Amino acid sequence: MRSQSVIRAESLTDQVYSLLEREIVEGRMKPGERIREKELAQRLGISRTPIREALLKLEMAGIVVCNSRRSYNVRILTATDISEVFEILGILEGAAVTSVQQNIAEEDLALLEQYNQKMAETAKTGDFHTFGAWNEKFHDVLLSKSKNRSLLEVCDSIRRRIYVFPVRPRAVSHLIDQSVREHLEIIRLARAKDSAALGAYFREVHWNYRVHLPYVEEVFAGTSVAPGEDSSLPHHRLEKVRGSRVAAAKHGRRSQLVATKS
């Protein structure tokens, strides 16, 4: 293998998936950037087949998008995307924890406390990706009680879209601290066996986009989070859309000026 990134022979697809995910998180692959399969295959010293398979998995996870030429671009995360993620998880996880409350045992509570402590530790390093991994474990303790594997996989996939994105490391600690505080309340409600309050807390607080908006804006400020553009479009097409909107706005202002003079 010629690459500095060592790829072992087994599970190449999964390893390429993890590698690309990490490069996106660390900002080495920018939102909207085209992923060049040939160059990637040469860099890793492998064939293009596992790369294509990994890209397909990343597309299914909502991390990259496929354009009309069957090439892939890193997804551009929008404010609308984040809002939708919060809304979906509030509905799904809120309903799930309400129904499984009575199945949560003392050992589950101990795991929740352990994972929450791990998340608190990531606030010191600003490692948003690692925080997301521990956060997934935390939520899976509760979701696994439903015995509905599809529900767990859907929630994990949707939630992961937020954590696979370059962020401002210095601002991450505030969001993590807030999340850790909310998890403490979730643990308290789970221990109290208050299923109605637990479900409501997930919907109205933990996955309430407006509640978290100040933290989201701080963490993603200066990155390519766009306020409502279609993130399914490749970067070069988005630039054309933006240019068209600017031109249309200028034309509108000129038309209004002419009408006023008339």
N, C-alpha and C positions, 0 to 999 in steps of 0.2 A: 504494500500500500504506500502511495506517495504522499498521502495527506498528513498534515499535522494532527487532524482529528482522526483518531484511530477508530475504524469501523471493523467490528469482528464479523466472522462469516455467518453466524446464526442471527436470525431475526433482523435481517438488514432493513426491512421496511420500517419496523418499529424504531430501530436506531436512527434511521434517517429522519423519521418523524420527530423524534426527541431533539435531534440536532437542529433541525429547521425551527422547531418551536423555540428552542433556547436562543437561536440567532435573532429571531423576531423579537423576543422578550428583551434582549440586550440591545436592540436597536441597530444591530449590524445589517439586518434587512429592514428597510424602511417601509412604512405603510404606503401602499400604492406601487412599490417597486416590483418589477418583473423578475420572476424566478427563472433563471436560465438553466434548463436541465442539463444541457451539454457541458457547460462550464462547471456545474455542480458535480457531475459524474467524473470529470477530469480531476477536480480538486480532491474528491474522496477516493478516487481510484476504483470505482465500481461501475457496473452497467447502469443504464438509465431506467431499467425495469423497476427496481426497488424505489427509485426516486419518484417515478410516476405513481406507484402504489401509495407512497407516503403522501404525495401531493393530493391524491384522491381522498385520503383519510383526513387531511388537513382541510380540504374543501368541505367535506361532510361535517367537520367540527366547526365550520364557519370562520376559520382562521385565514384561509386564502380564498380567492375567487378565480374562477376559470373564465377567460374571455373568449370571444368568438373565434379566435385563431387557435384554440385549444392550448393556449399557454396560460400560466398562472401568475397572479399578482398577489402580494400581501394585502390583506383586507384593510380598508380604511375604516376605522371604527368611528361611528358618529354618535352624537348625543342621543339621537333617537334609538340607535342600537342599544346603548346602555340602559336607557329608560325601559325599552321592551324587555331586556333581560331581567331587570328588577321586577317588572310587572308579572312576567311569566313565572318566575321563581316564587314570588309572593303567593300567587294562586296555587301552584302545585305543592310547594313545600308547606304552605300554611294548612292546606287540606290534609296532607300526609301526616304531619306531626299531631294534628287533632285526632286522627283515627288510631294512631299507634301509641298514644300517651301511656296507656295502661301497660304496655309491653316493655317500657323502659325500665331496666333493672339497675341495681346499684353499680354493677360493673360497667354498665354503659355510661353512667354519670361520671365514673372515675376516668373513663376514656375521654369523655368530653372535656374534663378539667385538664387532662394531660395534653390533649391537642391544643386547647386554648392557650396553655402556657407556652407551647412551642411557637404559636403564632405571636404571642407577646414578645418573644425573643427576636423575631424577625424585624420588629420595629427598630431595633438598634442598628441593623445592617441595611434596612431599606430594600430587602430582597422581596419584591412583590410576587415573583414567581413561586418562591418557596412558601411564602405566606399562603398563596392560592392552593398549593398542594396540601398544606396542613388544614386549611379551611375546608377543602373537599373531604378530607378524612372526618372532620368534625361533623359536617352535614350528613355524611354517609352513615354515621353511627345511628342517627335518627331515621333516615330514609330506609335503611336496611331492615328496619323493624316492620315495614309494610310488606315485605316478601315480594315486592313488585320490582323485579330487576329492570324492566323497561323504564319505569319511573325514575329509578336511581340513575340509569345511564343517560336519560334525557336531561335531567337536572344537572348532572356533572358536565355534560357536553355544553349546555347553555351557559352555565356559570363560568366555565373555563375560558370563554371568549373574552371575558374582562381581564383575566390574569395573563393572557398571552398577548401582551401589548406593551410597548415601551412607555415608561412613565417617568415622572420626576422623582428620583430617589429621596431627595430631601423632604419632599412633601408626603411620601408614603406613610411615614410613621404616624401622622395624625389620623389617617384613614384606618390604619391597623389598630391604633389605640381605641378608636371608636368601635370597631368591630369586636375587639376583645371585651370591651365593656358590655356590648349587646349580648355576646355569648355568655357572659356571667349571668345576665338576666334570664337567658334561655335555660341555662342549667338550673337556676333557682325555680323557674316555673315547671320544668320537667320533674324536679325533685318534689315539688308540691303537688304533682299529679293534676294540675289545673289545665286540662286539655283545651278548653275554650279560650283561656287567656293566652296559652302558648301559641295557638293557631292565629289569634288576633295579633300577637306581637310580631310574628313572622310577616303578616300581611301589612300591618299598619306602621311598623317601625323598621324591622330588620331589612325588609326588601321594599321600603318606601323610597322611591327615587328622590322625591322632594326633600325628604329628611336628610339624605346623603349628598344632595347637590353641591353644597360648599366643599365637601371633601373630594368629590369627583372632579369638580372644576379645578381644584388645587393640584391634584395628582396628575391630571392629564393636560394641564395648561402648558402651552408651548409645543405639544405633540400634534399629530395629525387628526385629532378628533374634530370632526366637522359638525356644525350645528344643524344636522338634518339633511345632508346630502345623501344620495343613493350610494351606499357603500358597496353595492354589488358591481359598480362600474370600475373598470381599470383606471389607473391614475391618469393616463394620457387623455382618456375620454372625460374624466372629471374636470381636467383643466379646460377642455373645450366647453363643457357645460358652464363652468364658472365664467369663462370668457363671454359666452353667449348671454349669460345673465347680466353681466356688466354692460355689454353693448346694448341690450334691451333696455336696461335702466337709463342709460344715457339717451337713447332714442326717445324714451318716454318723457324725460325731462325736456328734451328739445321740442317735442310735440306740444307739451304743456306751455312752453315759453312762446311758441308760435301762436297758440290759441289765445294766450293772454294778450299778446300784442294786437291780434286781430280784434 
